[in-house]
Amino acid sequence: SHASVVVSPADLDASMLEVHPIVIPLLHNIGQLQYRRGDIRLAMETYSLALRHARRMYGGRHPHVASALNCLGVLHYHDANSSDESEDAKTSEVVATTTSVNKDSSSISNSDDNKNQQQQQQQ
């Protein structure tokens, strides 16, 4: 039997969340786990917290902001239509969406790294 850990956004220390950018993807992962466990409301709270911190750290036009908004949209859609779809279909859509956004984020980071390397080589 696996122990279940319930993490609420209210349990997280706000000062800790502002220290390191890795907190945003961690919150995203926690939200995804909460959703998979079936706690849509708690997942929404966690994604909302990730969104607030992403906007504060990066502004409105960043892959972390887009990812959190997308996941919140998917959760709201599924919450409103939960009687029409199976749990497996909902989980597959969230995972596929997350994977797609994370790949886009990685390609943006790689593109920035390549630009920096080219600039350094030209100097």
C-alpha positions as CSV (number, residue, x, y, z in Angstrom):
1,S,0.0,0.0,0.0
2,H,1.3,3.4,-1.0
3,A,1.1,6.3,1.5
4,S,-0.8,9.2,0.2
5,V,0.6,12.7,0.8
6,V,-1.8,15.6,0.5
7,V,-0.1,18.9,-0.3
8,S,-2.2,22.0,-0.3
9,P,-0.9,25.3,-1.7
10,A,-1.7,26.9,1.7
11,D,0.8,24.6,3.3
12,L,3.7,26.0,1.2
13,D,5.7,28.9,2.6
14,A,5.3,31.9,0.3
15,S,8.9,33.2,1.0
16,M,10.3,29.8,0.0
17,L,8.4,29.8,-3.3
18,E,10.0,33.1,-4.4
19,V,13.6,31.8,-3.8
20,H,14.1,29.6,-6.8
21,P,12.6,29.3,-10.2
22,I,12.4,25.5,-10.0
23,V,9.4,25.9,-7.7
24,I,7.1,26.6,-10.7
25,P,7.7,23.3,-12.4
26,L,7.5,21.5,-9.1
27,L,4.1,23.1,-8.4
28,H,3.1,22.1,-11.9
29,N,4.0,18.5,-11.2
30,I,2.2,18.5,-7.8
31,G,-0.9,19.9,-9.6
32,Q,-0.7,17.1,-12.2
33,L,-0.5,14.4,-9.4
34,Q,-3.4,16.0,-7.6
35,Y,-5.4,15.9,-10.8
36,R,-4.5,12.3,-11.5
37,R,-5.6,11.4,-7.9
38,G,-8.9,13.0,-8.7
39,D,-8.7,16.2,-6.7
40,I,-9.5,18.7,-9.4
41,R,-10.1,21.6,-7.0
42,L,-6.8,21.2,-5.2
43,A,-5.0,20.8,-8.6
44,M,-6.6,24.1,-9.7
45,E,-5.3,25.8,-6.5
46,T,-1.8,24.5,-7.1
47,Y,-1.8,25.5,-10.8
48,S,-3.1,28.9,-9.8
49,L,-0.2,29.3,-7.4
50,A,2.2,28.2,-10.1
51,L,0.7,30.8,-12.4
52,R,1.0,33.6,-9.9
53,H,4.7,32.8,-9.3
54,A,5.4,32.4,-13.0
55,R,3.9,35.8,-13.8
56,R,5.8,37.4,-10.9
57,M,9.1,35.9,-11.9
58,Y,8.9,36.0,-15.7
59,G,6.0,38.4,-16.7
60,G,3.1,37.3,-18.9
61,R,4.9,35.9,-21.9
62,H,6.7,32.9,-20.7
63,P,6.3,29.1,-21.3
64,H,5.7,28.5,-17.5
65,V,2.8,31.0,-17.7
66,A,1.4,29.4,-20.8
67,S,1.7,25.9,-19.3
68,A,-0.1,26.9,-16.1
69,L,-2.9,28.7,-18.0
70,N,-3.3,25.7,-20.3
71,C,-3.6,23.2,-17.5
72,L,-6.1,25.4,-15.6
73,G,-8.1,25.6,-18.8
74,V,-8.1,21.9,-19.2
75,L,-9.0,21.4,-15.6
76,H,-11.9,23.8,-15.8
77,Y,-13.1,22.1,-19.0
78,H,-13.0,18.7,-17.4
79,D,-14.5,19.9,-14.2
80,A,-17.5,21.3,-16.1
81,N,-17.8,18.2,-18.3
82,S,-16.7,15.5,-15.9
83,S,-19.8,13.4,-16.4
84,D,-19.1,13.2,-20.1
85,E,-15.6,11.8,-20.1
86,S,-13.7,8.9,-18.6
87,E,-10.8,9.6,-16.2
88,D,-8.3,7.9,-18.5
89,A,-9.2,10.3,-21.4
90,K,-8.9,13.3,-19.1
91,T,-5.5,12.2,-17.7
92,S,-4.2,11.5,-21.2
93,E,-5.1,15.0,-22.4
94,V,-3.4,16.7,-19.4
95,V,-0.2,14.6,-19.9
96,A,-0.2,15.2,-23.7
97,T,-0.6,18.9,-23.2
98,T,2.0,19.1,-20.5
99,T,4.5,17.2,-22.6
100,S,3.9,19.4,-25.6
101,V,4.3,22.6,-23.5
102,N,7.5,21.3,-21.9
103,K,9.0,20.4,-25.2
104,D,8.3,23.9,-26.5
105,S,9.9,25.3,-23.4
106,S,13.0,23.2,-23.9
107,S,13.3,24.2,-27.5
108,I,13.1,27.9,-26.5
109,S,15.8,27.3,-23.9
110,N,18.0,25.5,-26.4
111,S,17.4,28.3,-29.0
112,D,18.5,30.9,-26.4
113,D,21.6,28.8,-25.5
114,N,22.5,28.5,-29.2
115,K,22.2,32.3,-29.6
116,N,24.4,32.9,-26.6
117,Q,27.0,30.5,-27.9
118,Q,27.0,32.2,-31.3
119,Q,27.4,35.6,-29.7
120,Q,30.4,34.4,-27.6
121,Q,32.1,32.8,-30.6
122,Q,31.8,36.1,-32.6
123,Q,33.5,38.1,-29.8
